[in-house]
Amino acid sequence: MDPLTIVMLAVLALLIFFMIRNSRKRRADLAELQDKMVPGAEVMTNFGLFGTLVEIDEESNIAVLETGPGSTVRVHRQTLARVVEDDVVEEDADEVDADDSTDAPRLNESSADAKKSDD
């Protein structure tokens, strides 16, 4: 065999190895997500809607989310993107606090108003 054929086979073997590895990882992540999707969990959908999971109908693939007191929304089960955990929310709040110390004007505040408040 010539060296070019050996290199091509090695690249093909690596490609197949990484494809199998990624497939297993995705399957494990999906199984972990399904274990966390229980009634009472705080979830986020693919389109950014946050709510508390009330029930999941496995047969018809419908999930019921409570977005506010007494307000429920029915969505397809596959739109549930992730379970929101408290430590993630705290990290985001810390980042917002750090960004708040800049001299940039805040929302609905012009740069002239920001200069007046600094004086």
C-alpha positions, -999 to +999 in steps of 0.1 A: +000+000+000+012+035-007+013+062+020-015+082+005-040+053+009-029+047+045-034+084+053-069+084+036-079+053+056-067+069+088-087+101+082-117+080+074-113+060+106-110+093+126-141+107+110-161+076+118-148+076+154-158+112+160-193+107+144-200+077+167-187+096+197-208+127+190-239+105+185-234+088+219-229+121+236-261+136+221-280+105+231-267+107+267-275+144+269-310+138+256-315+110+282-303+133+310-326+161+298-356+137+298-348+126+333-349+163+344-382+170+326-406+162+355-437+182+366-426+211+388-393+218+369-386+253+356-380+250+319-372+271+288-386+264+254-367+268+221-384+301+215-374+316+249-406+310+269-400+303+306-424+284+327-430+257+352-438+222+338-472+212+349-476+179+329-463+160+299-485+138+278-461+113+263-488+098+240-496+131+222-463+148+228-479+178+245-464+197+275-484+221+297-464+250+311-475+275+337-461+308+327-477+328+355-502+323+383-532+306+366-518+310+331-510+278+312-496+272+277-497+240+257-466+234+236-451+205+217-429+184+239-399+188+216-399+226+220-387+221+256-350+231+253-336+229+288-343+228+325-335+261+341-314+256+372-309+282+400-271+284+397-273+294+361-296+323+369-273+335+396-243+335+373-263+356+347-272+381+375-236+385+385-227+393+349-254+419+347-241+435+379-206+437+365-218+453+333-239+478+352-208+496+364-201+511+330-207+547+321-230+538+292-265+552+294-292+528+306-322+517+287-345+547+279-318+571+291-300+594+266-263+602+270-272+638+281-294+624+309-265+601+319-241+631+322-266+650+343-269+622+367-231+619+370-228+656+380 
